[in-house]
Amino acid sequence: MSSTPPFTHPSPPWNVRCLPGAGDRVFLVTGGNAGIGYFVSEQLSATGATVVLGSRNPARAGAATEAIRTRVPGARVRAVRLDLADLSSLEAVAGALGVDRLDAVVLNAGVALDDPPRRETGDGHELMFGTNHLGHFALTSWLMPLLSAAPAARVVTTGSFAAKSERLDLDDLQSRADYRPKRTYGRSKLAQMYFGVELGRRLRAAGSTVASVVVHPGGALDSLTPSRPPVHVRGAGARLGAAPAALVLQGKDAGAWPAVRAVLDPAVLDPSVRESAMWEPRVFGLRGEPRRAPLWHHLADPVVAARLWEASRALTGVDVGAVPG
């Protein structure tokens, strides 16, 4: 006599335009007032979650929250002042959130400089490395008690496709000996991605309920991004000029999709793949809906990640490794 296996409900395919509800959760998006961070915030707001935009500019944060409320009626969105270039200010951010738990933080904010001269933060760190990597390293440390208070929180680190061709110089992390802006930017984002990978290792070793997920947005251009006045306005000329690029690249609204999936999709937490995977656009890692992909070979190097971690701890004076379970 044959037996019938129990009926199971497979997870539905991920749909970037039909997100699951998250009405009881709280998310923080660094740099949520502009670019990809704005669209991450807008899309997460549509789930019913409370979304907090971390921004160093109150006026721009206010404009972004109003733009989101226009697009998402009833959105529970607000802002908190966040300056990643000022390490001494970051301890206060957790208290300023005014919550007893945090379900996810999207480490998205970043500085990209195109031309010399080399610039530094007030703490004396090269501006892009200090903001994009060290600021997020320190912020995560201060947020860890709130993240650990949630049932299954996520730290989502938004890297960059520009990091794929870069390698860290562990003896010149601050680009003092050889400063080239585009390379320094790529390396700062690579450092941020190494942080996300190493954080995941340490959280798993500690038995923490917090997960670390690494994503990148692919090729996301302003000229392919839909208007969200006053945050972003795309003119007709920009639309026409960007038409050829649309064959291989995308707008920042689509660039937000990997981070949004990393925040919301239960499949992201699958322990069988989490250690060796990241999330990226489907088509050559440059455009399309988000998919799980193997870590880049150099990003999976545990020796480099561990050395960067120790250097970051020394430079910031905080230790994200002291994670509660």
N, C-alpha and C positions, 0 to 999 in steps of 0.2 A: 504494500500500500504506500503510495507516494505521499510525501508531506509537502505542503505549500509553504514556502518561506514567508515570514511575516512581511507585511507591506511596509515599505519605508518611503519617506518623503525626501527625495534628493534635493540638494540645495539648488534653487533656481539659478539660471545663468545671471551673471552680473550685468545690470543694466544701468548705465551712467545717468539715464534720464528718468529712472524710477527707483529712487534710493529707499532703503528701509527706514522706518521711523526710528527716531532716537530721542523721543520727547523727554526722557528722564535723565539725559546725560549732559555733561558740561565739557566743552572743548575750548582750548586756547590755541590760537593761531598767531605765531609771531610774524610780524610784517603783514598783518591781515588787512591793512588799509589800501594796498595797491598790488598790481601785478597778479601773479599766480595766487598769492596769499589772499587777495580780495575774493577771487573766484572760489578758492577752498572755503572761505567763510560764507559766501553766498550759498554755495551748494549744501554745506552742512546746516545752515540755517533752515533750509527747506525741509529738513527732517524733523523739525520741531525741537531740536536740541538748543540749549543755551550756548551761544558762541561768543567768546571774548576775543576781541581783536587787540593784539599787543602791538603798540606803535609808539615811537618816540615823538610823534607830531600830533598833538591833540586836535588841531584843526582838520588835518587829513583823516584822522580816525573818525571824527564826527561826520565828515562828508561821506566816508565809506559806510558807516552805520545807517545813515539816511538813505543811501543808494540801495543797500540791502533791504531795508524796510519797504522801499518802493517796489522792489521786485518780489519780495516775499512778505505779503501781508501777515501781520501778527508775529513777525520774526522776533525771537528773543536774543537780541544781539546788543552788545555793549563793548566798551573799550577800556583798556588799562594802559597806563604809561609804561613803556618798556624800551630801555636804551641798552642794547647789547654791547655797545662800545664802552659802557661805564660799568665795570664789574662790581663796584661798591654799591650800585643801586639795585642789583638783582635780587638780593635777599628779601627786599621789601615786596617784591612782586607777588609772592605766594599769599601774603596777607592781604594785599590789595585786591586779589580776586574775590574775596569775601565768600568763599565756598568751603565746605568741609571735605570735598573730594574733587578730583579732576579725572575725567574718563579718558582724555587724550590731550596731548600737546603736539602740534604740528610745528616742527622747527624749520620754518620757511624763510624768515627774514634774511636779507643779505645785502651786501654792498659790492658793487662791481665798478671798478675804475678802469677807464680806457687809456689814460695817458699818465706819464710821470708828472710831477715828482712823487716819490714814495711818501705816504702819509701815515701818521700813527694815531692811535686812540689816546685818551688822557692817561691811560695806564702805561703808555709806552710800547704798545704792541702794534705791529703793522696793521693797518686799518682793516683790510679784508680778512686776514687770518684772525685778528682779534675779535671782529664782529661775527663773522660767519661761523667760525669754529669755537673759539674760546668763550665767547658770550653764551652760546648755546650749551656748551659743556657746563659752565657755572650755573646757568639758569636751571638746567635739568636737576642738578644737585639740590637746589632749593625747592624745586617742585616735587621731589620724590616722595615726601610724606603724604602729600595730597594724592599723588598717583597711586601710592600703595593703599590708600584708603578706599579706592574704587575696586569693584569686583574683578575687573580684568582690563586695566588701563593700558594705553599704548603710547609710546614715544615714537612719533613718525618723523624721521629725518629726511628732509628734502635736499637731495644732492643735485648734481648737474651732469648732463652728458659731456660737458667740457672737461670733467674730471677723468673721463675714460682714457684719454691719451696722456695724462699726467702721472708723474711719480713724485712722492714726497722726498725732499732733501731733509733728512732728520737733523742734519748739522746746520741747516739754514732755514728753519721753519718760518722765521720772520722776514725772509728775503732781504737781509742786510747786505749780503755779499753780491747778490745778483737779482736785481728787481726788474721784472718785466710784467707790466700790469695784467695782461691776459693770462699769462702763465701763473702768476701769483693768485689770481682769482680761481683758476682751475684747481690749483693745489689747495686753496682754502676750502673749496667744496669737497675735494677728495678727503681732506682731513675730517670734515664734518661727516662724510659717509663712513670712514674708518671708525669714527666715534660711535655711530649707530650700530655697526657690526660688533664692536667690542663691548658696547653696553649690553647688547643682547646676550653675549656670552656670559657676562658677569651676572646679569639678572637670572639667567637659567641656573648658573652655579649656586646662586644664593637661594634658589627656590622661590623667587619673587613671583607675585601674580602680575607684575608689569611686564609687557612685551615691548621689544624694540624692533621697529620695522624701517627699512631703508627704501626710499623711492627716488625716482628722478622724473622730471616732466618732459623729457625729450627736447625737441626743438620748438620752443614756444615764442612767437613773435607778437609784438604790439600791433603790427600792421594786419595781422590775421585775427585780432581779438575784437569781439563785438563791443560796441560802445556801452559804457556804464557812466553817464555823466553824473557828477563832475569828476569822477575818479578816472575815467578813461573815455576819450572821444576819438573815434576813428573817422577820418574824412574820406570822401569819395576817392581822392587821389591815392591815399594809402591803400584802399581796397583794390584798386586797379593795379597798382604797382606790385602788390603782394601776390597777385593771382598765380604767377609761375611757382612761387615758393610753396603754395598750398598743396602742390603735388607731393611734397616730401616733409613739410613742416605743418604746424598747427598754431592756433591761437592760445592765449593763456587760460582761457576758459577750459579748453581740453587739456592743457598742461596741468590743471588742478586735479584731473581724474585719478592719477595714481595715488596721490595723498588722500583723497576722499575715500577711495576704496580701502586704503590701509587703515583708516580710522574706523570704517563701518563693517567691512566684510568679515564674517566669522571664519571664512576659509584662510584668512591671513594668519590666523593663530594656529594653524595645523602644525603640530610639533615635528612632524616628519620632514617638513620642508623649510621651516622658518629659519633654521640656522644657516642655510646655504642659498637663500633666495632674496631677491629684491623685486620691486614692482616698477614697471616701466611701460611706455606706450608699445602697442602691439607690433607696429610696422617698423622694423629695423631699429627699434628703440627710439624713434623720432616722432611718430605720430600714431593716432588711433587709440582705441580703448585700452584700458590698463590690463596688463597680464603679469603673471609671475615669471621671473627670469632668473637664471643662475647669477650669482655674484660674479663680477668681473674677476679675472684670475688674480690680478695684483691686489684687489680689495679683500681677497680672502686670506691674505698673509697675516697670520696671528702675531708674528714677531714685530712687524712694523706697527700693527695696531696697538700692541702692548707698550712699545716704546713711545708712541705718540701719546698714549694715555698718561704715562708717567710724566712726560714733558708738560702736558696740559694741566695736570694736577699741580705741578710745581709753579707754572706760570699764573694760574688762577688762585691758588691757595685753597681750593676746595677739592673734595674727593667724592665723585659720584659713585665710586666703588663701594662706599659704605651704605649699601642699599638695604632697607628693611625687607623682610620676606613677606 
